[in-house]
Amino acid sequence: MSGDLVVLTPVASPTERRVSRDRLEVLSALLSAPTVPEIFRSELMRFDPFDPVYGWRCRVVDCPAPAAHGGGGLLCTIHR
């Protein structure tokens, strides 16, 4: 090995030990791995609002609100 040695010193505080990273940076690094299927590495995935699996709209006719999480997730908080 060539180059200078770097001496690492321990940090006393547990909160200072953590390295804060941007979550998007970490997610991008994970998704760029060669073992991740190409479909998950595309620029943008769009889903139909009423998709049976990834749908996000309230199932009540003409309601523009997003479906609420939990409890089946098919209705917004107004129509629950």
N, C-alpha and C positions, 0 to 999 in steps of 0.2 A: 504494500500500500504506500502510495506517495502522498505528500501534502502535509499540512500542519494538523496536529491533534487539537481537538476542541474539548475543553474541559467543561463538563456539565455540572452545574451546582443545583442541589435540590431546593425546591421552593417550599417555604414553611406553611403557607396558607393553602388549604384544600381548594378554595375558590380560585386561587391564582394558578393552580396546577392545570386546570381545564383550559384547553385551547378552544377559543370560540371560532367557529367556522360558519361561513354562509351556508345555509341549508341547500340553497339552489346549487352551489358549487359542489357539495357532497353528492347530491342527487344526480347531477350531470356526470360526475366521475363514475358513479355506480352504473348508470345507464349506458355509458360508453364502453363498458366491458364487453369483450367478444362473446361471452356466454349469454348475453341478453338478446332475445329475439329482435329482429329488425323492426317489427311492428311497434315495439315500445320505444324505439329510438327515433321515430319520425318527428318532424317539426311540431305538428299539432294534431291531436286526436279530437275529432268532433263526434258527439253523440246526439242522436235524436232526442228531443225533450221527453218523448214518451217511450223510449226504448225500454223493453221489459227488464233489462238488467241494469243499465246505466242511466235510465231516465231520471230527470231531475225536476220535472214540472208537476204541479198539482193535477190530479186526475179529474177534477171538477171542470165541466165544460166552461170555456171562456175565462178561467181563472189564470192570471199570468204569474201567480206566486210560485216560488220553488217549493217542492215537497219538503216536509220537516223530517229530520233524522229521527230514527227510532220508531217503534210502534208500527212497523211495516213501511213507513216512508212513502205512502202513496198520496197522502193529502197534506196540504199546507197547514199551518197552525190555526188559521181561521176556520177551515172546514173539518177539523178533527172532531 
